[in-house]
């Protein structure tokens, strides 16, 4: 069997694992950035404390309110922001090159 011919104007990811479309990259950038900011900031707000008090059993509550847990969640947020930065750089490079590559 031969490979299917590419469809003109098709910017989706190839089945072989090629790069995603600009729309997909933009959506990925948005999700990683918003989630990263949320995870970075929320553990240090009253929302975190209220959720811990209302939703968790007492044994887990102390752990969730500890600096170690809050710092760990914020660290995951920083990783998400780093991924968003990388996706943004790749998207910018792709847009500046006119969509090639």
Backbone as XML, in Angstrom:
<?xml version="1.0"?>
<chain id="A" units="angstrom">
  <residue number="1" name="UNK">
    <atom name="N" x="0.838" y="-1.180" z="0.000"/>
    <atom name="CA" x="0.000" y="0.000" z="0.000"/>
    <atom name="C" x="0.882" y="1.243" z="0.000"/>
  </residue>
  <residue number="2" name="UNK">
    <atom name="N" x="0.435" y="2.233" z="-0.724"/>
    <atom name="CA" x="1.199" y="3.479" z="-0.767"/>
    <atom name="C" x="0.630" y="4.468" z="0.239"/>
  </residue>
  <residue number="3" name="UNK">
    <atom name="N" x="1.453" y="5.454" z="0.591"/>
    <atom name="CA" x="1.012" y="6.496" z="1.523"/>
    <atom name="C" x="-0.043" y="7.360" z="0.848"/>
  </residue>
  <residue number="4" name="UNK">
    <atom name="N" x="-1.042" y="7.814" z="1.618"/>
    <atom name="CA" x="-2.049" y="8.686" z="1.022"/>
    <atom name="C" x="-1.439" y="10.028" z="0.635"/>
  </residue>
  <residue number="5" name="UNK">
    <atom name="N" x="-1.987" y="10.612" z="-0.433"/>
    <atom name="CA" x="-1.522" y="11.914" z="-0.888"/>
    <atom name="C" x="-1.938" y="12.994" z="0.101"/>
  </residue>
  <residue number="6" name="UNK">
    <atom name="N" x="-1.085" y="13.986" z="0.370"/>
    <atom name="CA" x="-1.477" y="15.062" z="1.280"/>
    <atom name="C" x="-2.584" y="15.910" z="0.663"/>
  </residue>
  <residue number="7" name="UNK">
    <atom name="N" x="-3.490" y="16.360" z="1.486"/>
    <atom name="CA" x="-4.588" y="17.206" z="1.050"/>
    <atom name="C" x="-4.124" y="18.650" z="1.111"/>
  </residue>
  <residue number="8" name="UNK">
    <atom name="N" x="-4.273" y="19.419" z="0.011"/>
    <atom name="CA" x="-3.857" y="20.820" z="0.042"/>
    <atom name="C" x="-4.606" y="21.589" z="1.125"/>
  </residue>
  <residue number="9" name="UNK">
    <atom name="N" x="-3.884" y="22.399" z="1.862"/>
    <atom name="CA" x="-4.499" y="23.204" z="2.920"/>
    <atom name="C" x="-4.661" y="22.467" z="4.235"/>
  </residue>
  <residue number="10" name="UNK">
    <atom name="N" x="-4.330" y="21.178" z="4.274"/>
    <atom name="CA" x="-4.461" y="20.413" z="5.514"/>
    <atom name="C" x="-3.280" y="20.733" z="6.416"/>
  </residue>
  <residue number="11" name="UNK">
    <atom name="N" x="-3.557" y="21.325" z="7.553"/>
    <atom name="CA" x="-2.484" y="21.712" z="8.469"/>
    <atom name="C" x="-2.495" y="20.877" z="9.740"/>
  </residue>
  <residue number="12" name="UNK">
    <atom name="N" x="-3.235" y="19.814" z="9.759"/>
    <atom name="CA" x="-3.302" y="18.957" z="10.942"/>
    <atom name="C" x="-2.020" y="18.175" z="11.121"/>
  </residue>
  <residue number="13" name="UNK">
    <atom name="N" x="-1.933" y="17.495" z="12.246"/>
    <atom name="CA" x="-0.761" y="16.671" z="12.528"/>
    <atom name="C" x="-0.793" y="15.446" z="11.636"/>
  </residue>
  <residue number="14" name="UNK">
    <atom name="N" x="0.367" y="15.036" z="11.196"/>
    <atom name="CA" x="0.430" y="13.849" z="10.364"/>
    <atom name="C" x="0.305" y="12.613" z="11.238"/>
  </residue>
  <residue number="15" name="UNK">
    <atom name="N" x="-0.151" y="11.496" z="10.678"/>
    <atom name="CA" x="-0.270" y="10.273" z="11.474"/>
    <atom name="C" x="1.069" y="9.781" z="11.998"/>
  </residue>
  <residue number="16" name="UNK">
    <atom name="N" x="2.147" y="10.186" z="11.338"/>
    <atom name="CA" x="3.477" y="9.755" z="11.760"/>
    <atom name="C" x="4.010" y="10.576" z="12.927"/>
  </residue>
  <residue number="17" name="UNK">
    <atom name="N" x="3.239" y="11.531" z="13.438"/>
    <atom name="CA" x="3.668" y="12.298" z="14.598"/>
    <atom name="C" x="4.283" y="13.631" z="14.238"/>
  </residue>
  <residue number="18" name="UNK">
    <atom name="N" x="3.856" y="14.235" z="13.146"/>
    <atom name="CA" x="4.375" y="15.534" z="12.746"/>
    <atom name="C" x="3.908" y="16.625" z="13.693"/>
  </residue>
  <residue number="19" name="UNK">
    <atom name="N" x="4.253" y="17.848" z="13.369"/>
    <atom name="CA" x="3.914" y="18.961" z="14.247"/>
    <atom name="C" x="2.425" y="19.275" z="14.169"/>
  </residue>
  <residue number="20" name="UNK">
    <atom name="N" x="1.843" y="19.725" z="15.284"/>
    <atom name="CA" x="0.420" y="20.052" z="15.301"/>
    <atom name="C" x="0.147" y="21.359" z="14.562"/>
  </residue>
  <residue number="21" name="UNK">
    <atom name="N" x="-1.105" y="21.604" z="14.268"/>
    <atom name="CA" x="-1.489" y="22.825" z="13.574"/>
    <atom name="C" x="-1.289" y="24.037" z="14.478"/>
  </residue>
  <residue number="22" name="UNK">
    <atom name="N" x="-1.398" y="25.216" z="13.874"/>
    <atom name="CA" x="-1.282" y="26.449" z="14.662"/>
    <atom name="C" x="-2.397" y="26.526" z="15.694"/>
  </residue>
  <residue number="23" name="UNK">
    <atom name="N" x="-3.592" y="26.110" z="15.299"/>
    <atom name="CA" x="-4.715" y="26.142" z="16.228"/>
    <atom name="C" x="-4.451" y="25.224" z="17.422"/>
  </residue>
  <residue number="24" name="UNK">
    <atom name="N" x="-3.948" y="24.039" z="17.144"/>
    <atom name="CA" x="-3.628" y="23.106" z="18.221"/>
    <atom name="C" x="-2.534" y="23.637" z="19.129"/>
  </residue>
  <residue number="25" name="UNK">
    <atom name="N" x="-1.525" y="24.253" z="18.522"/>
    <atom name="CA" x="-0.436" y="24.831" z="19.311"/>
    <atom name="C" x="-0.937" y="26.007" z="20.138"/>
  </residue>
  <residue number="26" name="UNK">
    <atom name="N" x="-1.827" y="26.811" z="19.553"/>
    <atom name="CA" x="-2.388" y="27.954" z="20.289"/>
    <atom name="C" x="-3.228" y="27.477" z="21.474"/>
  </residue>
  <residue number="27" name="UNK">
    <atom name="N" x="-4.022" y="26.446" z="21.254"/>
    <atom name="CA" x="-4.834" y="25.891" z="22.334"/>
    <atom name="C" x="-3.942" y="25.312" z="23.431"/>
  </residue>
  <residue number="28" name="UNK">
    <atom name="N" x="-2.899" y="24.623" z="23.027"/>
    <atom name="CA" x="-1.954" y="24.064" z="23.987"/>
    <atom name="C" x="-1.282" y="25.165" z="24.805"/>
  </residue>
  <residue number="29" name="UNK">
    <atom name="N" x="-0.870" y="26.226" z="24.126"/>
    <atom name="CA" x="-0.255" y="27.370" z="24.805"/>
    <atom name="C" x="-1.212" y="27.947" z="25.844"/>
  </residue>
  <residue number="30" name="UNK">
    <atom name="N" x="-2.458" y="28.156" z="25.454"/>
    <atom name="CA" x="-3.455" y="28.723" z="26.364"/>
    <atom name="C" x="-3.675" y="27.829" z="27.586"/>
  </residue>
  <residue number="31" name="UNK">
    <atom name="N" x="-3.862" y="26.536" z="27.348"/>
    <atom name="CA" x="-4.143" y="25.613" z="28.450"/>
    <atom name="C" x="-2.962" y="25.551" z="29.417"/>
  </residue>
  <residue number="32" name="UNK">
    <atom name="N" x="-1.749" y="25.392" z="28.893"/>
    <atom name="CA" x="-0.583" y="25.321" z="29.773"/>
    <atom name="C" x="-0.371" y="26.619" z="30.544"/>
  </residue>
  <residue number="33" name="UNK">
    <atom name="N" x="-0.579" y="27.756" z="29.897"/>
    <atom name="CA" x="-0.371" y="29.048" z="30.569"/>
    <atom name="C" x="-1.400" y="29.273" z="31.672"/>
  </residue>
  <residue number="34" name="UNK">
    <atom name="N" x="-2.664" y="29.038" z="31.375"/>
    <atom name="CA" x="-3.716" y="29.263" z="32.376"/>
    <atom name="C" x="-3.579" y="28.287" z="33.533"/>
  </residue>
  <residue number="35" name="UNK">
    <atom name="N" x="-3.365" y="27.017" z="33.217"/>
    <atom name="CA" x="-3.202" y="26.022" z="34.273"/>
    <atom name="C" x="-1.962" y="26.318" z="35.111"/>
  </residue>
  <residue number="36" name="UNK">
    <atom name="N" x="-0.881" y="26.730" z="34.456"/>
    <atom name="CA" x="0.342" y="27.064" z="35.183"/>
    <atom name="C" x="0.150" y="28.223" z="36.143"/>
  </residue>
  <residue number="37" name="UNK">
    <atom name="N" x="-0.504" y="29.281" z="35.674"/>
    <atom name="CA" x="-0.771" y="30.425" z="36.559"/>
    <atom name="C" x="-1.673" y="30.029" z="37.724"/>
  </residue>
  <residue number="38" name="UNK">
    <atom name="N" x="-2.688" y="29.233" z="37.416"/>
    <atom name="CA" x="-3.602" y="28.783" z="38.465"/>
    <atom name="C" x="-2.855" y="27.976" z="39.533"/>
  </residue>
  <residue number="39" name="UNK">
    <atom name="N" x="-2.045" y="27.016" z="39.093"/>
    <atom name="CA" x="-1.323" y="26.175" z="40.048"/>
    <atom name="C" x="-0.224" y="26.943" z="40.779"/>
  </residue>
  <residue number="40" name="UNK">
    <atom name="N" x="0.320" y="27.950" z="40.158"/>
    <atom name="CA" x="1.360" y="28.740" z="40.799"/>
    <atom name="C" x="0.790" y="29.608" z="41.920"/>
  </residue>
  <residue number="41" name="UNK">
    <atom name="N" x="-0.369" y="30.212" z="41.696"/>
    <atom name="CA" x="-0.909" y="31.215" z="42.616"/>
    <atom name="C" x="-1.884" y="30.635" z="43.643"/>
  </residue>
  <residue number="42" name="UNK">
    <atom name="N" x="-2.763" y="29.744" z="43.227"/>
    <atom name="CA" x="-3.865" y="29.289" z="44.082"/>
    <atom name="C" x="-3.441" y="28.710" z="45.432"/>
  </residue>
  <residue number="43" name="UNK">
    <atom name="N" x="-2.371" y="27.930" z="45.531"/>
    <atom name="CA" x="-2.036" y="27.366" z="46.846"/>
    <atom name="C" x="-1.749" y="28.414" z="47.924"/>
  </residue>
  <residue number="44" name="UNK">
    <atom name="N" x="-1.494" y="29.646" z="47.536"/>
    <atom name="CA" x="-1.142" y="30.679" z="48.495"/>
    <atom name="C" x="-2.304" y="31.639" z="48.778"/>
  </residue>
  <residue number="45" name="UNK">
    <atom name="N" x="-3.508" y="31.282" z="48.326"/>
    <atom name="CA" x="-4.682" y="32.130" z="48.520"/>
    <atom name="C" x="-5.641" y="31.518" z="49.535"/>
  </residue>
  <residue number="46" name="UNK">
    <atom name="N" x="-6.626" y="32.317" z="49.916"/>
    <atom name="CA" x="-7.650" y="31.837" z="50.848"/>
    <atom name="C" x="-8.510" y="30.742" z="50.221"/>
  </residue>
  <residue number="47" name="UNK">
    <atom name="N" x="-8.607" y="30.709" z="48.907"/>
    <atom name="CA" x="-9.392" y="29.668" z="48.235"/>
    <atom name="C" x="-8.840" y="28.291" z="48.572"/>
  </residue>
  <residue number="48" name="UNK">
    <atom name="N" x="-7.524" y="28.171" z="48.580"/>
    <atom name="CA" x="-6.872" y="26.900" z="48.906"/>
    <atom name="C" x="-7.213" y="26.480" z="50.341"/>
  </residue>
  <residue number="49" name="UNK">
    <atom name="N" x="-7.131" y="27.426" z="51.255"/>
    <atom name="CA" x="-7.419" y="27.124" z="52.656"/>
    <atom name="C" x="-8.880" y="26.735" z="52.855"/>
  </residue>
  <residue number="50" name="UNK">
    <atom name="N" x="-9.787" y="27.464" z="52.204"/>
    <atom name="CA" x="-11.205" y="27.146" z="52.331"/>
    <atom name="C" x="-11.516" y="25.771" z="51.760"/>
  </residue>
  <residue number="51" name="UNK">
    <atom name="N" x="-10.922" y="25.435" z="50.628"/>
    <atom name="CA" x="-11.144" y="24.125" z="50.027"/>
    <atom name="C" x="-10.584" y="23.025" z="50.924"/>
  </residue>
  <residue number="52" name="UNK">
    <atom name="N" x="-9.417" y="23.262" z="51.505"/>
    <atom name="CA" x="-8.821" y="22.263" z="52.390"/>
    <atom name="C" x="-9.684" y="22.053" z="53.623"/>
  </residue>
  <residue number="53" name="UNK">
    <atom name="N" x="-10.202" y="23.124" z="54.173"/>
    <atom name="CA" x="-11.028" y="23.003" z="55.370"/>
    <atom name="C" x="-12.373" y="22.356" z="55.076"/>
  </residue>
  <residue number="54" name="UNK">
    <atom name="N" x="-12.930" y="22.636" z="53.921"/>
    <atom name="CA" x="-14.269" y="22.149" z="53.610"/>
    <atom name="C" x="-14.287" y="20.751" z="53.003"/>
  </residue>
  <residue number="55" name="UNK">
    <atom name="N" x="-13.255" y="20.383" z="52.263"/>
    <atom name="CA" x="-13.331" y="19.167" z="51.464"/>
    <atom name="C" x="-12.450" y="18.014" z="51.930"/>
  </residue>
  <residue number="56" name="UNK">
    <atom name="N" x="-11.514" y="18.276" z="52.810"/>
    <atom name="CA" x="-10.548" y="17.231" z="53.153"/>
    <atom name="C" x="-10.734" y="16.739" z="54.581"/>
  </residue>
  <residue number="57" name="UNK">
    <atom name="N" x="-10.436" y="15.462" z="54.791"/>
    <atom name="CA" x="-10.419" y="14.969" z="56.165"/>
    <atom name="C" x="-9.266" y="15.626" z="56.934"/>
  </residue>
  <residue number="58" name="UNK">
    <atom name="N" x="-9.367" y="15.622" z="58.236"/>
    <atom name="CA" x="-8.408" y="16.364" z="59.052"/>
    <atom name="C" x="-6.959" y="15.936" z="58.833"/>
  </residue>
  <residue number="59" name="UNK">
    <atom name="N" x="-6.730" y="14.651" z="58.638"/>
    <atom name="CA" x="-5.356" y="14.175" z="58.441"/>
    <atom name="C" x="-4.747" y="14.755" z="57.164"/>
  </residue>
  <residue number="60" name="UNK">
    <atom name="N" x="-5.528" y="14.837" z="56.108"/>
    <atom name="CA" x="-5.024" y="15.377" z="54.849"/>
    <atom name="C" x="-4.997" y="16.900" z="54.863"/>
  </residue>
  <residue number="61" name="UNK">
    <atom name="N" x="-5.839" y="17.505" z="55.658"/>
    <atom name="CA" x="-5.933" y="18.968" z="55.723"/>
    <atom name="C" x="-4.607" y="19.580" z="56.168"/>
  </residue>
  <residue number="62" name="UNK">
    <atom name="N" x="-4.022" y="19.031" z="57.220"/>
    <atom name="CA" x="-2.747" y="19.569" z="57.713"/>
    <atom name="C" x="-1.660" y="19.478" z="56.641"/>
  </residue>
  <residue number="63" name="UNK">
    <atom name="N" x="-1.651" y="18.360" z="55.932"/>
    <atom name="CA" x="-0.669" y="18.177" z="54.875"/>
    <atom name="C" x="-0.911" y="19.160" z="53.732"/>
  </residue>
  <residue number="64" name="UNK">
    <atom name="N" x="-2.173" y="19.350" z="53.312"/>
    <atom name="CA" x="-2.495" y="20.249" z="52.199"/>
    <atom name="C" x="-2.178" y="21.700" z="52.528"/>
  </residue>
  <residue number="65" name="UNK">
    <atom name="N" x="-2.234" y="22.048" z="53.806"/>
    <atom name="CA" x="-1.953" y="23.422" z="54.212"/>
    <atom name="C" x="-0.465" y="23.658" z="54.509"/>
  </residue>
  <residue number="66" name="UNK">
    <atom name="N" x="0.341" y="22.598" z="54.411"/>
    <atom name="CA" x="1.765" y="22.754" z="54.688"/>
    <atom name="C" x="2.466" y="23.461" z="53.530"/>
  </residue>
  <residue number="67" name="UNK">
    <atom name="N" x="3.565" y="24.098" z="53.850"/>
    <atom name="CA" x="4.353" y="24.780" z="52.832"/>
    <atom name="C" x="4.916" y="23.836" z="51.789"/>
  </residue>
  <residue number="68" name="UNK">
    <atom name="N" x="5.224" y="22.591" z="52.206"/>
    <atom name="CA" x="5.763" y="21.607" z="51.273"/>
    <atom name="C" x="4.759" y="21.292" z="50.169"/>
  </residue>
  <residue number="69" name="UNK">
    <atom name="N" x="3.525" y="21.063" z="50.545"/>
    <atom name="CA" x="2.489" y="20.740" z="49.562"/>
    <atom name="C" x="2.219" y="21.944" z="48.660"/>
  </residue>
  <residue number="70" name="UNK">
    <atom name="N" x="2.065" y="23.105" z="49.274"/>
    <atom name="CA" x="1.804" y="24.313" z="48.482"/>
    <atom name="C" x="2.953" y="24.594" z="47.523"/>
  </residue>
  <residue number="71" name="UNK">
    <atom name="N" x="4.176" y="24.438" z="47.993"/>
    <atom name="CA" x="5.336" y="24.649" z="47.134"/>
    <atom name="C" x="5.412" y="23.640" z="46.005"/>
  </residue>
  <residue number="72" name="UNK">
    <atom name="N" x="5.048" y="22.404" z="46.291"/>
    <atom name="CA" x="5.042" y="21.374" z="45.248"/>
    <atom name="C" x="4.038" y="21.680" z="44.154"/>
  </residue>
  <residue number="73" name="UNK">
    <atom name="N" x="2.841" y="22.092" z="44.544"/>
    <atom name="CA" x="1.819" y="22.449" z="43.556"/>
    <atom name="C" x="2.268" y="23.668" z="42.757"/>
  </residue>
  <residue number="74" name="UNK">
    <atom name="N" x="2.851" y="24.647" z="43.422"/>
    <atom name="CA" x="3.364" y="25.825" z="42.709"/>
    <atom name="C" x="4.497" y="25.435" z="41.761"/>
  </residue>
  <residue number="75" name="UNK">
    <atom name="N" x="5.299" y="24.469" z="42.152"/>
    <atom name="CA" x="6.368" y="23.981" z="41.278"/>
    <atom name="C" x="5.817" y="23.340" z="40.014"/>
  </residue>
  <residue number="76" name="UNK">
    <atom name="N" x="4.733" y="22.591" z="40.141"/>
    <atom name="CA" x="4.086" y="22.019" z="38.961"/>
    <atom name="C" x="3.569" y="23.151" z="38.068"/>
  </residue>
  <residue number="77" name="UNK">
    <atom name="N" x="3.065" y="24.216" z="38.690"/>
    <atom name="CA" x="2.636" y="25.379" z="37.915"/>
    <atom name="C" x="3.787" y="26.004" z="37.153"/>
  </residue>
  <residue number="78" name="UNK">
    <atom name="N" x="4.954" y="26.071" z="37.763"/>
    <atom name="CA" x="6.132" y="26.613" z="37.065"/>
    <atom name="C" x="6.525" y="25.743" z="35.880"/>
  </residue>
  <residue number="79" name="UNK">
    <atom name="N" x="6.419" y="24.424" z="36.042"/>
    <atom name="CA" x="6.714" y="23.526" z="34.923"/>
    <atom name="C" x="5.727" y="23.773" z="33.784"/>
  </residue>
  <residue number="80" name="UNK">
    <atom name="N" x="4.449" y="23.928" z="34.111"/>
    <atom name="CA" x="3.446" y="24.229" z="33.085"/>
    <atom name="C" x="3.764" y="25.543" z="32.372"/>
  </residue>
  <residue number="81" name="UNK">
    <atom name="N" x="4.187" y="26.545" z="33.111"/>
    <atom name="CA" x="4.544" y="27.827" z="32.497"/>
    <atom name="C" x="5.773" y="27.689" z="31.599"/>
  </residue>
  <residue number="82" name="UNK">
    <atom name="N" x="6.714" y="26.847" z="31.984"/>
    <atom name="CA" x="7.890" y="26.610" z="31.138"/>
    <atom name="C" x="7.482" y="25.929" z="29.835"/>
  </residue>
  <residue number="83" name="UNK">
    <atom name="N" x="6.558" y="24.979" z="29.922"/>
    <atom name="CA" x="6.060" y="24.314" z="28.715"/>
    <atom name="C" x="5.325" y="25.325" z="27.837"/>
  </residue>
  <residue number="84" name="UNK">
    <atom name="N" x="4.499" y="26.176" z="28.456"/>
    <atom name="CA" x="3.780" y="27.203" z="27.695"/>
    <atom name="C" x="4.760" y="28.145" z="26.991"/>
  </residue>
  <residue number="85" name="UNK">
    <atom name="N" x="5.845" y="28.489" z="27.652"/>
    <atom name="CA" x="6.857" y="29.351" z="27.038"/>
    <atom name="C" x="7.472" y="28.677" z="25.824"/>
  </residue>
  <residue number="86" name="UNK">
    <atom name="N" x="7.784" y="27.402" z="25.949"/>
    <atom name="CA" x="8.372" y="26.672" z="24.827"/>
    <atom name="C" x="7.392" y="26.557" z="23.669"/>
  </residue>
  <residue number="87" name="UNK">
    <atom name="N" x="6.130" y="26.254" z="23.969"/>
    <atom name="CA" x="5.112" y="26.163" z="22.921"/>
    <atom name="C" x="4.935" y="27.527" z="22.253"/>
  </residue>
  <residue number="88" name="UNK">
    <atom name="N" x="4.960" y="28.597" z="23.039"/>
    <atom name="CA" x="4.840" y="29.942" z="22.490"/>
    <atom name="C" x="5.990" y="30.297" z="21.580"/>
  </residue>
  <residue number="89" name="UNK">
    <atom name="N" x="7.192" y="29.920" z="21.960"/>
    <atom name="CA" x="8.359" y="30.181" z="21.099"/>
    <atom name="C" x="8.245" y="29.432" z="19.783"/>
  </residue>
  <residue number="90" name="UNK">
    <atom name="N" x="7.835" y="28.167" z="19.859"/>
    <atom name="CA" x="7.678" y="27.365" z="18.644"/>
    <atom name="C" x="6.572" y="27.940" z="17.764"/>
  </residue>
  <residue number="91" name="UNK">
    <atom name="N" x="5.478" y="28.345" z="18.349"/>
    <atom name="CA" x="4.378" y="28.938" z="17.596"/>
    <atom name="C" x="4.821" y="30.246" z="16.939"/>
  </residue>
  <residue number="92" name="UNK">
    <atom name="N" x="5.542" y="31.062" z="17.677"/>
    <atom name="CA" x="6.040" y="32.331" z="17.130"/>
    <atom name="C" x="6.995" y="32.081" z="15.969"/>
  </residue>
  <residue number="93" name="UNK">
    <atom name="N" x="7.876" y="31.107" z="16.134"/>
    <atom name="CA" x="8.819" y="30.767" z="15.050"/>
    <atom name="C" x="8.056" y="30.309" z="13.819"/>
  </residue>
  <residue number="94" name="UNK">
    <atom name="N" x="7.033" y="29.506" z="14.027"/>
    <atom name="CA" x="6.246" y="28.992" z="12.905"/>
    <atom name="C" x="5.480" y="30.122" z="12.200"/>
  </residue>
  <residue number="95" name="UNK">
    <atom name="N" x="4.915" y="31.045" z="12.989"/>
    <atom name="CA" x="4.173" y="32.152" z="12.397"/>
    <atom name="C" x="5.110" y="33.078" z="11.627"/>
  </residue>
  <residue number="96" name="UNK">
    <atom name="N" x="6.264" y="33.375" z="12.187"/>
    <atom name="CA" x="7.213" y="34.270" z="11.516"/>
    <atom name="C" x="7.805" y="33.638" z="10.254"/>
  </residue>
  <residue number="97" name="UNK">
    <atom name="N" x="7.845" y="32.308" z="10.201"/>
    <atom name="CA" x="8.375" y="31.655" z="9.007"/>
    <atom name="C" x="7.284" y="31.442" z="7.962"/>
  </residue>
  <residue number="98" name="UNK">
    <atom name="N" x="6.105" y="31.947" z="8.226"/>
    <atom name="CA" x="5.022" y="31.830" z="7.246"/>
    <atom name="C" x="4.326" y="30.498" z="7.257"/>
  </residue>
  <residue number="99" name="UNK">
    <atom name="N" x="4.428" y="29.778" z="8.367"/>
    <atom name="CA" x="3.737" y="28.494" z="8.465"/>
    <atom name="C" x="4.522" y="27.321" z="7.931"/>
  </residue>
  <residue number="100" name="UNK">
    <atom name="N" x="5.730" y="27.545" z="7.466"/>
    <atom name="CA" x="6.550" y="26.444" z="6.948"/>
    <atom name="C" x="7.350" y="25.852" z="8.093"/>
  </residue>
  <residue number="101" name="UNK">
    <atom name="N" x="7.244" y="24.525" z="8.248"/>
    <atom name="CA" x="8.078" y="23.848" z="9.232"/>
    <atom name="C" x="7.525" y="23.720" z="10.547"/>
  </residue>
</chain>
